[in-house]
Amino acid sequence: MPRPSVAQACLGSFTVVATTVALLAVSGASGVLAVVVLVGFALALGTVVTVLSMSAAAARAATVASGPADPAGAPRRTAAAAGHAYARQR
């Protein structure tokens, strides 16, 4: 599995910190076990966000590498290929 980029790692870290702060503020947890559970949930959410951003970037890179498709989904024909097809029709 490829390593996340700096932006993806920052996005995951921000998700962990923001989720932890929000959950602790909303829940009012004061016990150690409750805080550990909330931080663990935030860590899992940050990991999911990082992995999803990596898969989205990989899908975007695959789409760019394949190039744009014709609207009808037909393979693109070059001028040389079109000329050969015309020559075969004669």
C-alpha positions in Angstrom: 0.0 0.0 0.0 1.5 3.4 -0.9 2.3 5.9 1.7 -0.1 8.9 2.2 1.0 12.3 0.9 1.7 15.1 3.2 -1.8 16.6 2.5 -3.5 13.3 3.2 -1.6 12.8 6.5 -2.5 16.4 7.5 -6.1 15.8 6.7 -6.2 12.6 8.8 -4.4 14.3 11.7 -6.8 17.3 11.6 -9.7 14.9 11.6 -8.4 13.1 14.7 -7.8 16.4 16.6 -11.1 18.0 15.6 -13.1 14.9 16.3 -11.5 14.4 19.7 -12.1 18.0 20.7 -15.7 17.9 19.5 -16.5 14.6 21.1 -14.9 15.6 24.5 -16.8 18.9 24.4 -20.1 17.4 23.6 -20.0 14.3 25.8 -18.5 15.9 28.9 -16.5 12.7 29.6 -14.4 12.9 32.7 -13.4 9.3 33.3 -10.2 7.9 31.9 -12.0 5.0 30.1 -14.5 7.3 28.5 -11.8 9.6 27.2 -9.7 6.7 25.9 -12.8 5.4 24.0 -13.5 8.8 22.5 -9.9 9.3 21.4 -9.8 5.7 20.0 -12.9 6.5 17.9 -11.4 9.7 16.7 -8.2 7.9 15.7 -10.1 5.3 13.8 -12.1 8.0 12.0 -8.9 9.8 11.1 -7.5 6.6 9.7 -10.6 6.0 7.6 -10.4 9.6 6.2 -6.8 9.1 5.3 -7.4 5.8 3.5 -10.4 7.1 1.7 -8.5 10.2 0.5 -5.7 7.9 -0.7 -8.1 5.7 -2.7 -9.8 8.8 -4.2 -6.5 10.1 -5.3 -5.6 6.7 -6.8 -8.9 6.6 -8.7 -8.4 10.2 -9.9 -4.8 9.3 -11.1 -6.1 6.3 -13.0 -8.8 8.4 -14.7 -6.3 11.0 -15.8 -3.8 8.3 -17.0 -6.4 6.6 -19.2 -7.4 9.9 -20.9 -10.8 11.2 -21.8 -13.2 8.7 -23.4 -15.5 9.4 -26.3 -19.1 10.2 -25.2 -20.4 7.1 -26.9 -17.8 5.0 -25.2 -16.3 3.9 -28.5 -12.6 3.6 -28.8 -10.9 6.6 -30.3 -9.8 6.4 -33.9 -6.8 8.2 -35.2 -6.7 9.8 -38.6 -4.4 7.0 -39.8 -6.8 4.3 -38.6 -9.7 6.2 -40.3 -7.8 6.3 -43.5 -7.1 2.6 -43.4 -10.8 1.8 -42.8 -11.7 4.0 -45.8 -9.1 2.3 -47.9 -10.5 -1.2 -47.1 -14.0 -0.1 -48.1 -13.0 0.5 -51.7 
